[in-house]
């Protein structure tokens, strides 16, 4: 009877340990997902910044060309 109780305790502890490990895995997966999401947002932000820089450069170039044309004409 005592051996059965020890065996039950071992299995109970193993089950508990398995549940703890199983609960950790989703947290790690969520952290990985959060990192991917953060990289995606950072890439999107960088693309928006490049787009705004391109627009600003185009406006400045257009203004420079108009000013040059007016001074020549």
CORSUL-V196624 format. One record per residue. N is the residue number from 1. RES is the residue in one small letter. SS is DSSP state (~ for helix, > for strand, _ for the rest). Layout:
N/RES/SS  N/RES/SS
This chain:
1/x/_  2/x/~  3/x/~  4/x/~  5/x/~  6/x/~  7/x/~  8/x/~  9/x/~  10/x/~  11/x/~  12/x/~  13/x/~  14/x/~  15/x/~  16/x/~  17/x/~  18/x/~  19/x/~  20/x/~  21/x/~  22/x/~  23/x/~  24/x/~  25/x/~  26/x/~  27/x/~  28/x/~  29/x/~  30/x/~  31/x/~  32/x/~  33/x/~  34/x/~  35/x/~  36/x/~  37/x/~  38/x/~  39/x/~  40/x/~  41/x/~  42/x/~  43/x/~  44/x/~  45/x/~  46/x/~  47/x/~  48/x/~  49/x/~  50/x/~  51/x/~  52/x/~  53/x/~  54/x/~  55/x/~  56/x/~  57/x/~  58/x/~  59/x/~  60/x/~  61/x/~  62/x/~  63/x/~  64/x/~  65/x/~  66/x/~  67/x/~  68/x/~  69/x/~  70/x/~  71/x/~  72/x/~  73/x/_
